[in-house]
Each structure stands twice: as structure tokens, then as C-alpha cells.
Amino acid sequence: MSDSADTRPDPAADAPTGYRTEPVSFTRRGGRLNDRQQRSWDLLADTMVLDVTRQGPSTSVDPDVRFDAAATFGREAPLVVEIGSGRGEVLVHAATQAPGTDFLGLEVYKPGVAQTLIGIRHGELTNVRLAIVNAPEALTTMLPEGSVDELWVHFPDPWHKKRHHKRRLVTPAFAELAGRVLRPGGTWRLATDWAEYAEQMAEVVAGSPDFEGGRSERWDGRVLTRFEAKGIAAGREIHDLTAVRV
Ligand SMILES: C[S@@+](CC[C@H](N)C(=O)[O-])C[C@H]1O[C@@H](n2cnc3c(N)ncnc32)[C@H](O)[C@@H]1O
């Protein structure tokens, strides 16, 4: 993942020209790590952060890359994938609670990945891997069809201005990708602090032939993250959704 240290703006993030034909759901932010993050990065990145072959920008995925969970973790176990795992609070908590399950976090923000490595190090966790990738690309080709037991999308960037809605992650096209990677009976969990995005998510789930579900209670495993706490402090209501792959 050596190229992810690049802190220059990613041209593909704004202009869907060249390698990417779709707008991405993120903008590249500074990639500088603090000392603790750097220490955990130096110790663990080689084993815990997947070395993904790129096809273009530093968060892209070569379509020939395949994630082999059994080879990566050295065992057959249920697989949970979190998209936009941020600082890894939920991922690390879940991996600690469920040592018999394997977890993969897809995140484009290197300091978030490094922060997650701190949690992995403290917990001495062996059942977590991370990949610095644009998640829709990973769901299109990198993750095998029907290979995922649970898919989590917690607080995707809301892109609240109307002219930016096209950057939102949760769309009908994304639901197709979620349906592709989840096994039948697998669970897709979503959360947002943006009421109108929650409405969009509910419509996406309702309109997908691959899923049954909709708005739901918060589930125990979704521990409070720094991002959610900020939303609550700002007075925003939290919306949860759960859908099952039919
Ligand atoms: C608002 S934060 C929420 C983080 C975390 N899920 C939480 O609840 O605290 C959204 C995260 O998604 C990541 N992200 C956005 N688009 C992404 C994409 N296409 N692929 C991977 N990660 C993405 C961002 O870098 C950011 O860390």
C-alpha cells in the first residue's frame, strides 16, 4: 500500500475522466499519520493491510485482483465487510467480540486505517484485514460473488448538497454490488445521521429485487464512533436500516 501515502489531491476524485467513469464517494484528505499511527502502521501494515494491485489512482483496484479470505486468514470462517470503516471503532469491537469471524475493512483514508491498526495491535487481533480501496470497485471484482456474510455501511458521507448527490455511495447500482457479494441470507446493515439520506437508503433497499428489509433498530454491535457522536452532539437523529439478501 505504499502509494497511499500520497497526499496530493487525487484527480480522479473530482473528474470522472481517465480510469474512472463514475464519480467517487470521497475526496482525498491529508494522509499524514501521527506518531502512534505511524508506529502501528510500521509494525502491522505489511500483514494487516492488503497489498492491492491498482489500475490507475491509488485507491483503485485492478479488476484481476481477487480476495481469497481462506488464504488470507488461513481458515474458513464467516466474513464481515465494513465499507468506510473510518477509525475502525466498530470493526475492532466486533473482531474482539467474535474471534471466530473474519473482518475486512475497506477504507480510503490512510490515517483511519492506521488508527484501526492501533486497535488491532492493542487487541492482538488476527481476524481483521484492511484494504485502502474505493469500495464499489472492490465489490465489483475483488470480492467473490456470494462470499460475504455481512456488509456494513455506517455513516457514509452524506453529500448533502443536491448537486453532490451523485457522489452518494448508497444507490440502486450499489445495491446491485451489495447483492453480488452477499450470500443468500446475508445481512446488509446501514446507518446514517442524515434524514434525507436515510430516506434514499430505504428507497434503494425497497427498490432492490435482491433485498428485503428497511428501517430497523440500532443493533448492539454498532458501537458509538467519534463520527456518530459528533452527529448526535449536533442534534441529528440516527437512522438504522437492515436488509437481508434474498
Ligand atoms: C463519515 S465517515 C464514517 C466512518 C465510520 N463508518 C464511522 O461510523 O465512524 C465515512 C468514511 O467512509 C470512507 N469512504 C467514503 N467513500 C468511500 C469509498 N468509496 N470506499 C471506501 N471508503 C470510503 C471515508 O474515507 C470515511 O472514512
Ligand as a Chemical Component Dictionary entry (heavy atoms), coordinates in Angstrom:
data_LIG
# 
_chem_comp.id                   LIG 
_chem_comp.type                 NON-POLYMER 
_chem_comp.pdbx_formal_charge   0 
_chem_comp.three_letter_code    LIG 
# 
loop_
_chem_comp_atom.comp_id 
_chem_comp_atom.atom_id 
_chem_comp_atom.alt_atom_id 
_chem_comp_atom.type_symbol 
_chem_comp_atom.charge 
_chem_comp_atom.model_Cartn_x 
_chem_comp_atom.model_Cartn_y 
_chem_comp_atom.model_Cartn_z 
_chem_comp_atom.pdbx_ordinal 
LIG C1  C1  C 0  -18.380 9.750 7.612  1  
LIG S1  S1  S 1  -17.121 8.590 7.717  2  
LIG C2  C2  C 0  -17.813 7.316 8.778  3  
LIG C3  C3  C 0  -16.757 6.403 9.313  4  
LIG C4  C4  C 0  -17.244 5.237 10.181 5  
LIG N1  N1  N 0  -18.058 4.307 9.428  6  
LIG C5  C5  C 0  -17.993 5.708 11.391 7  
LIG O1  O1  O 0  -19.169 5.347 11.540 8  
LIG O2  O2  O -1 -17.415 6.431 12.179 9  
LIG C6  C6  C 0  -17.207 7.849 6.110  10 
LIG C7  C7  C 0  -15.953 7.076 5.769  11 
LIG O3  O3  O 0  -16.120 6.423 4.532  12 
LIG C8  C8  C 0  -14.921 6.491 3.802  13 
LIG N2  N2  N 0  -15.279 6.327 2.381  14 
LIG C9  C9  C 0  -16.039 7.167 1.647  15 
LIG N3  N3  N 0  -16.192 6.690 0.413  16 
LIG C10 C10 C 0  -15.513 5.509 0.356  17 
LIG C11 C11 C 0  -15.290 4.562 -0.671 18 
LIG N4  N4  N 0  -15.811 4.729 -1.898 19 
LIG N5  N5  N 0  -14.541 3.483 -0.407 20 
LIG C12 C12 C 0  -14.004 3.298 0.834  21 
LIG N6  N6  N 0  -14.171 4.172 1.859  22 
LIG C13 C13 C 0  -14.927 5.270 1.616  23 
LIG C14 C14 C 0  -14.355 7.852 4.151  24 
LIG O4  O4  O 0  -12.965 7.928 3.947  25 
LIG C15 C15 C 0  -14.714 7.947 5.635  26 
LIG O5  O5  O 0  -13.716 7.465 6.462  27 
# 
loop_
_chem_comp_bond.comp_id 
_chem_comp_bond.atom_id_1 
_chem_comp_bond.atom_id_2 
_chem_comp_bond.value_order 
_chem_comp_bond.pdbx_ordinal 
LIG C1  S1  SING 1  
LIG S1  C2  SING 2  
LIG S1  C6  SING 3  
LIG C2  C3  SING 4  
LIG C3  C4  SING 5  
LIG C4  N1  SING 6  
LIG C4  C5  SING 7  
LIG C5  O1  DOUB 8  
LIG C5  O2  SING 9  
LIG C6  C7  SING 10 
LIG C7  O3  SING 11 
LIG C7  C15 SING 12 
LIG O3  C8  SING 13 
LIG C8  N2  SING 14 
LIG C8  C14 SING 15 
LIG N2  C9  SING 16 
LIG N2  C13 SING 17 
LIG C9  N3  DOUB 18 
LIG N3  C10 SING 19 
LIG C10 C11 SING 20 
LIG C10 C13 DOUB 21 
LIG C11 N4  SING 22 
LIG C11 N5  DOUB 23 
LIG N5  C12 SING 24 
LIG C12 N6  DOUB 25 
LIG N6  C13 SING 26 
LIG C14 O4  SING 27 
LIG C14 C15 SING 28 
LIG C15 O5  SING 29 
# 
